Amino acid sequence: MSEPRPSQHTSLQTAVRTYRGLWDTQRALTALRDAGHDPEEKYTRQILRDLASAGLLVKVQDRPVLYRAEVVEPGR
């Protein structure tokens, strides 16, 4: 029996933590596809908003929406 695949939310969170930098919907869709998911654009945008609400991403531009990975230092 194989291990279940992580959720799209978990997969994108891992990608953001690993690769950092700037994130838009297209980069997020690519990261999810690379992780083996078949993502929908609308749901992917929601995940990006959720990660921003959690403090992992910071919105740096409105149109088109662009986020920057927030550097989280250990112990914080």
GROMACS elastic network, one bead per residue, 0.5 to 0.9 nm:
[ bonds ]
;  ai    aj funct       b0    kb
    2     5     6  0.88486   500
    3     6     6  0.89575   500
    4     7     6  0.89757   500
    5     8     6  0.88720   500
    5    11     6  0.88640   500
    5    35     6  0.87618   500
    5    36     6  0.81949   500
    5    37     6  0.87765   500
    6     9     6  0.80344   500
    6    10     6  0.59703   500
    6    11     6  0.60701   500
    6    35     6  0.88308   500
    7    10     6  0.51684   500
    7    11     6  0.60989   500
    7    12     6  0.85774   500
    7    37     6  0.85758   500
    8    11     6  0.50086   500
    8    12     6  0.60428   500
    8    13     6  0.84061   500
    8    32     6  0.65982   500
    8    35     6  0.84775   500
    8    37     6  0.68895   500
    8    39     6  0.76523   500
    8    44     6  0.82319   500
    8    47     6  0.81633   500
    9    12     6  0.53359   500
    9    13     6  0.60884   500
    9    14     6  0.86167   500
    9    44     6  0.84177   500
    9    47     6  0.60343   500
    9    48     6  0.87219   500
    9    50     6  0.87580   500
    9    51     6  0.85292   500
   10    13     6  0.50621   500
   10    14     6  0.61357   500
   10    15     6  0.86350   500
   11    14     6  0.51897   500
   11    15     6  0.62716   500
   11    16     6  0.87639   500
   11    31     6  0.80385   500
   11    32     6  0.66279   500
   11    35     6  0.66957   500
   11    37     6  0.88866   500
   12    16     6  0.61431   500
   12    17     6  0.85699   500
   12    28     6  0.68051   500
   12    29     6  0.88600   500
   12    31     6  0.67377   500
   12    32     6  0.62711   500
   12    35     6  0.85439   500
   12    44     6  0.87903   500
   12    47     6  0.78485   500
   12    48     6  0.83359   500
   12    51     6  0.89033   500
   13    16     6  0.52108   500
   13    17     6  0.62408   500
   13    18     6  0.85800   500
   13    47     6  0.87098   500
   13    48     6  0.88437   500
   13    51     6  0.71667   500
   13    56     6  0.80844   500
   14    17     6  0.51612   500
   14    18     6  0.60418   500
   14    19     6  0.85514   500
   15    18     6  0.50330   500
   15    19     6  0.58557   500
   15    20     6  0.76263   500
   15    28     6  0.84789   500
   15    31     6  0.66985   500
   15    32     6  0.84569   500
   15    35     6  0.89572   500
   16    19     6  0.54633   500
   16    20     6  0.50230   500
   16    21     6  0.78438   500
   16    22     6  0.89562   500
   16    23     6  0.79679   500
   16    28     6  0.86291   500
   16    31     6  0.89549   500
   16    56     6  0.79727   500
   16    57     6  0.82396   500
   16    69     6  0.65109   500
   17    20     6  0.55994   500
   17    56     6  0.79799   500
   17    69     6  0.74719   500
   17    70     6  0.87814   500
   17    71     6  0.84849   500
   19    69     6  0.86860   500
   20    23     6  0.81156   500
   20    68     6  0.74284   500
   20    69     6  0.50523   500
   20    70     6  0.77754   500
   20    71     6  0.80114   500
   21    67     6  0.83879   500
   21    68     6  0.56898   500
   21    69     6  0.55205   500
   21    70     6  0.85907   500
   22    27     6  0.86401   500
   22    57     6  0.89748   500
   22    60     6  0.89749   500
   22    66     6  0.67858   500
   22    67     6  0.55835   500
   22    69     6  0.63693   500
   23    26     6  0.80313   500
   23    27     6  0.59081   500
   23    28     6  0.66070   500
   23    48     6  0.84624   500
   23    57     6  0.84503   500
   23    65     6  0.87227   500
   23    66     6  0.58171   500
   23    67     6  0.50211   500
   23    68     6  0.61031   500
   23    69     6  0.74179   500
   24    27     6  0.54530   500
   24    28     6  0.62650   500
   24    29     6  0.86945   500
   24    45     6  0.84755   500
   24    48     6  0.82727   500
   24    64     6  0.80257   500
   24    65     6  0.63621   500
   24    67     6  0.63562   500
   24    68     6  0.89449   500
   25    28     6  0.50695   500
   25    29     6  0.60669   500
   25    30     6  0.86093   500
   25    41     6  0.71148   500
   25    44     6  0.67616   500
   25    45     6  0.61176   500
   25    48     6  0.78481   500
   25    65     6  0.78896   500
   25    66     6  0.80732   500
   26    29     6  0.50549   500
   26    30     6  0.61911   500
   26    31     6  0.86219   500
   26    41     6  0.83511   500
   27    30     6  0.51064   500
   27    31     6  0.61843   500
   27    32     6  0.86617   500
   28    31     6  0.50666   500
   28    32     6  0.61906   500
   28    33     6  0.86059   500
   28    44     6  0.68648   500
   28    45     6  0.83547   500
   28    48     6  0.79508   500
   29    32     6  0.51597   500
   29    33     6  0.61597   500
   29    34     6  0.85558   500
   29    37     6  0.89873   500
   29    38     6  0.86019   500
   29    39     6  0.63466   500
   29    40     6  0.78184   500
   29    41     6  0.70460   500
   29    44     6  0.67019   500
   30    33     6  0.50936   500
   30    34     6  0.60661   500
   30    35     6  0.85826   500
   30    39     6  0.89306   500
   31    34     6  0.50470   500
   31    35     6  0.62682   500
   31    36     6  0.88823   500
   31    37     6  0.89184   500
   32    36     6  0.65279   500
   32    37     6  0.54279   500
   32    38     6  0.72840   500
   32    39     6  0.64819   500
   32    44     6  0.86168   500
   33    36     6  0.50988   500
   33    38     6  0.59584   500
   33    39     6  0.68445   500
   34    37     6  0.73186   500
   39    42     6  0.87369   500
   39    43     6  0.72887   500
   39    44     6  0.66540   500
   40    43     6  0.54811   500
   40    44     6  0.61159   500
   40    45     6  0.87527   500
   41    44     6  0.50425   500
   41    45     6  0.62422   500
   41    46     6  0.87352   500
   42    45     6  0.52706   500
   42    46     6  0.64833   500
   42    47     6  0.89161   500
   43    47     6  0.63281   500
   43    48     6  0.87724   500
   44    47     6  0.50636   500
   44    48     6  0.63618   500
   44    49     6  0.87475   500
   45    48     6  0.50869   500
   45    49     6  0.63305   500
   45    50     6  0.86705   500
   46    49     6  0.50419   500
   46    50     6  0.61425   500
   46    51     6  0.86354   500
   47    51     6  0.61452   500
   47    52     6  0.85522   500
   48    51     6  0.51162   500
   48    52     6  0.62144   500
   48    53     6  0.86518   500
   48    57     6  0.76560   500
   48    67     6  0.81804   500
   49    52     6  0.50029   500
   49    53     6  0.61677   500
   49    54     6  0.86243   500
   49    57     6  0.82983   500
   49    59     6  0.88150   500
   50    54     6  0.62158   500
   50    55     6  0.87134   500
   50    56     6  0.89397   500
   50    57     6  0.88915   500
   51    55     6  0.63464   500
   51    56     6  0.53904   500
   51    57     6  0.57983   500
   51    58     6  0.86966   500
   52    55     6  0.50542   500
   52    56     6  0.55883   500
   52    58     6  0.56226   500
   52    59     6  0.70784   500
   52    67     6  0.79557   500
   52    69     6  0.88051   500
   52    70     6  0.89563   500
   53    56     6  0.76457   500
   53    57     6  0.77405   500
   53    58     6  0.85478   500
   54    57     6  0.76877   500
   55    58     6  0.68933   500
   55    69     6  0.88511   500
   55    70     6  0.69931   500
   55    72     6  0.89200   500
   56    68     6  0.85858   500
   56    69     6  0.60167   500
   56    70     6  0.52448   500
   56    71     6  0.76714   500
   56    72     6  0.76834   500
   57    67     6  0.58666   500
   57    68     6  0.54899   500
   57    70     6  0.51980   500
   57    71     6  0.87636   500
   58    66     6  0.85060   500
   58    67     6  0.52681   500
   58    68     6  0.52121   500
   58    69     6  0.63798   500
   58    70     6  0.62370   500
   59    62     6  0.74391   500
   59    65     6  0.72922   500
   59    66     6  0.59299   500
   59    68     6  0.64111   500
   59    69     6  0.89745   500
   60    65     6  0.76654   500
   60    66     6  0.56967   500
   60    67     6  0.53834   500
   60    68     6  0.65474   500
   61    64     6  0.67173   500
   61    65     6  0.52889   500
   61    67     6  0.70067   500
   62    66     6  0.67146   500
   63    66     6  0.76857   500
   72    75     6  0.88006   500
   72    76     6  0.71659   500
   73    76     6  0.59345   500
